[in-house]
Amino acid sequence: MSSASSHSTAGPDRRTVVAAVGAAGLAAALTACGSGDDSAGTGSAATGAASDGGGTALARTADIPEGGGKIFKDQGVVVTQPTAGTYKAFSAECTHQSCAVGSVAHGMIVCPCHGSEFSVADGSVKKGPATKGLAPARITVSGDDIRLA
């Protein structure tokens, strides 16, 4: 006849459930943030080697300035030309907090969120807070065409 008996159930209390849901969400977020670090399917970028097509068309070689680059937001890559005729590609996702890089200028790929800068030559960190370089992406260069591999 006491209302206390209706409250005792054989299950986790509310705090336990809320903590478990929060931990699961945190684990999912951390997994998503780390997915750009060791992505399958990435590899060294092309350096002007000819290929016979395939992949998504990105640009013409004339579209990529020497010493600079161009960001392809829809494909999530940045293509650079560190020296004449050498083309590189990297993930456009900053390794600091997964922001999209915003510009390529003065030999650097720049993240607008916290100011990290990466080399157009190899994607390495030149200015933090990022501590890991941009992941390489695969491209092919055939004639004047640059494509995702």
Secondary structure as UniProt FT lines:
FT   HELIX           4..7
FT   HELIX           14..34
FT   TURN            35..38
FT   TURN            40..41
FT   STRAND          57..60
FT   HELIX           61..63
FT   STRAND          69..72
FT   TURN            73..76
FT   STRAND          77..83
FT   TURN            84..85
FT   STRAND          86..91
FT   TURN            95..97
FT   STRAND          103..105
FT   TURN            106..107
FT   STRAND          108..110
FT   TURN            112..114
FT   STRAND          117..119
FT   TURN            120..122
FT   STRAND          125..127
FT   STRAND          139..142
FT   TURN            143..144
FT   STRAND          145..148
//
